[in-house]
């Protein structure tokens, strides 16, 4: 998709033009020459931005499709291409959004578990028979712990752990922080 919209700042990574690039530098023209304004290679995520408008009419809408990202990432787990579901919900807050994400994840687990075929699968060869189904049942009924960013940073700072990356307020959390919070701090609090 070619778009003049650059809502998240990543589109400028791939600007497009109708000019012959061999003569571009000598002509001194900007990349946007040939279009009415600067244009970028975009993706379904920016197109999904129009979901905001549809949500005003229909309350809850979503888009699902391939997404392409090209921004500078602060995590090694960032994918350049992936499929993404993007809900747009009118009149909701962060808790409503978290409720939707939790319900969506539980629905996915439910669908996987109900489609598992009995018999020797990978999990049965490594663990015990029925382990995948048991894990799925547990996942469907699990409670999701929620804490604020500020609470997470406080837990990290009082952990006494020597993290490779600092855990200061305003800094992106790293995998080591997420693992500590989910595998140790939250488990101990239960």
For each residue, the residues with C-beta under 8 A, 3 or more apart:
1: 41 42 43 44 46 47
2: 16 39 40 41 42
3: 6 11 39 40 42 46 47
4: 35 36 37 38 39 40
5: 11 40 42 46 49
6: 3 9 10 11 12 40 42 46
7: 11 46 49
8: 11 45 46 71
9: 6 12 71
10: 6 13 69 70 71
11: 3 5 6 7 8 14 15 40 41 42 46
12: 6 9 15 40
13: 10 40 70 71
14: 11 40 41 70
15: 11 12 31 32 38 39 40 41
16: 2 31 35 39 40 41
17: 21 24 29 31 32 33 34 35 39
18: 33 34 35
19: 23 24 27 29 31 33 34
20: 23 24
21: 17 24
22:
23: 19 20 26 27
24: 17 19 20 21 27 29 31
25: 28
26: 23
27: 19 23 24
28: 25
29: 17 19 24 33
30: 33 38
31: 15 16 17 19 24 38
32: 15 17 35 37 38 39
33: 17 18 19 29 30
34: 17 18 19
35: 4 16 17 18 32 38 39
36: 4
37: 4 32
38: 4 15 30 31 32 35
39: 2 3 4 15 16 17 32 35
40: 2 3 4 5 6 11 12 13 14 15 16
41: 1 2 11 14 15 16 68
42: 1 2 3 5 6 11 46 47
43: 1 46 47 66 67 68 69
44: 1 47 48 63 65 66 67 84
45: 8 48 49 67 69 84 86
46: 1 3 5 6 7 8 11 42 43 49
47: 1 3 42 43 44 50 63
48: 44 45 51 63 65 86 88
49: 5 7 45 46 52
50: 47 53 54
51: 48 54 55 61 62 63 86 87 88
52: 49 55 56 88
53: 50 56 57
54: 50 51 57 58 61 88
55: 51 52 58 59 60 61 88 89 90
56: 52 53 90
57: 53 54
58: 54 55 61
59: 55 89 90 91
60: 55 87 88 89 90
61: 51 54 55 58 87 88
62: 51 85 86 87 88
63: 44 47 48 51 85 86 88
64: 83 84 85 86
65: 44 48 83 84
66: 43 44 81 82 83 84
67: 43 44 45 81 82 83 84
68: 41 43 80 81
69: 10 43 45 73 78 79 80 81 82
70: 10 13 14 80
71: 8 9 10 13
72:
73: 69 76 78
74: 78 172
75: 78 172 174 175
76: 73 175
77: 175
78: 69 73 74 75
79: 69 82
80: 68 69 70
81: 66 67 68 69
82: 66 67 69 79
83: 64 65 66 67
84: 44 45 64 65 66 67
85: 62 63 64 104
86: 45 48 51 62 63 64
87: 51 60 61 62 97 100
88: 48 51 52 54 55 60 61 62 63
89: 55 59 60 92 96 97 100
90: 55 56 59 60
91: 59
92: 89 96 97 100
93: 96 97
94: 97 98
95: 98 99
96: 89 92 93 99 100
97: 87 89 92 93 94 100 101
98: 94 95 101 102 144 146
99: 95 96 102 103
100: 87 89 92 96 97 103 104
101: 97 98 104 105
102: 98 99 105 106 144
103: 99 100 106 107
104: 85 100 101 107 108
105: 101 102 108 109
106: 102 103 109 110 139 140
107: 103 104 110 111
108: 104 105 111 112
109: 105 106 112 113 136 139 140
110: 106 107 113 114 136 140
111: 107 108 114 115
112: 108 109 115 116 136
113: 109 110 116 132 133 136 137 139 140
114: 110 111
115: 111 112
116: 112 113 121 132 133 136
117: 121
118:
119: 124
120: 124 125
121: 116 117 124 125 132
122: 125 126
123: 126 127 131 132
124: 119 120 121 127 128 129 130 131 132
125: 120 121 122
126: 122 123
127: 123 124 131
128: 124 131
129: 124
130: 124 133 134
131: 123 124 127 128 134 135
132: 113 116 121 123 124 135 136
133: 113 116 130 136 137
134: 130 131 137 138
135: 131 132 138 139
136: 109 110 112 113 116 132 133 139 140
137: 113 133 134 140 141
138: 134 135 141 142
139: 106 109 113 135 136 142
140: 106 109 110 113 136 137
141: 137 138
142: 138 139
143:
144: 98 102
145: 186 189
146: 98
147: 151 152 155 181 186
148: 151 152
149: 152 153 169
150: 153 154 169
151: 147 148 154 155
152: 147 148 149 155 156 173 177 181
153: 149 150 156 157 167 168 169
154: 150 151 157 158
155: 147 151 152 158 159 181 185
156: 152 153 159 161 163 167 173 177 180 181 185
157: 153 154 167
158: 154 155
159: 155 156 180 184 185
160:
161: 156 180
162:
163: 156 166 167 174 176 177 180
164: 174 176
165: 171 174 176 177
166: 163 171
167: 153 156 157 163 171 173 177
168: 153 171
169: 149 150 153
170:
171: 165 166 167 168
172: 74 75
173: 152 156 167 177 178
174: 75 163 164 165 177 178
175: 75 76 77 178 179
176: 163 164 165 179 180
177: 152 156 163 165 167 173 174 180 181
178: 173 174 175 181 182
179: 175 176 182 183 184
180: 156 159 161 163 176 177 183 184 185
181: 147 152 155 156 177 178 184 185 186
182: 178 179 185 186 187
183: 179 180 186 187
184: 159 179 180 181 187 188
185: 155 156 159 180 181 182 188 189
186: 145 147 181 182 183 189 190
187: 182 183 184 190
188: 184 185
189: 145 185 186
190: 186 187
